[in-house]
Amino acid sequence: MGDPAIVKKPVSVEQFLPLIANGDPLELVHGEVVRKANPLPEHGAAQGKLLAGLDAFNRRVGGPRGPGGWWLMTEVDTIYAKTSEVFRHDAQGYRRDLHPERPTGFPCPHVPQWACEILSPGNSRVDWISKQRTLHAHQVPHYWLLDPREETLTVLRYHPDAYLVVLTAQRGETVRAEPFGDIEIEMDELLGLT
């Protein structure tokens, strides 16, 4: 007779929070503890360039340095209450008209209006499928998937039925990507290639 199947019990948010209290790069995805992939150089370069490229939005509205209107941040543990999940997005943003004060808390209880994942080997299925479903359930308006290996950007917009792909871009292109369409983004720079 073979070994009995091992059944993993789902982990609750309360059980999960002590695991990330010291900063371990873990996420709670559908009751399962998932370790974030170790970032490769291309991942780190893209993450740095992403926030630098969007800096014109990371301030109050108006002024000479850009349109503003957003709080942009990286690697923030964020709880999605409807599905009892905790994600640490590579980048996320909150519109200042909806959040006059910078969102705070651990994990942050505020659902972002934009989230971005930079795909790494081993995590793309979670980012493309599991996280997309959760973000859709929470009506996150914009979800970006930046893939340094494939040198592509996919921009998704919330629709009640499912996310809609509103932009795909690749190396060598210059695009305007919602919700940050007020500026042009050079894909080579976004990917950390220049």
Secondary structure, DSSP 8 states (H G I E B T S, - for coil): ------------HHHHHHHHTT---EEEETTEEEE-----HHHHHHHHHHHHHTGGGSSSS-STT----EEEESS-EEEEGGGTEEEE-SEEEEETTT-SS----SSB-S--SEEEEE--TTTHHIIIIIIHHHHHHTT-SEEEEEETTTTEEEEEE--SSS-EEEEEEETT-EE--TT-TTS-EEHHHHTT--
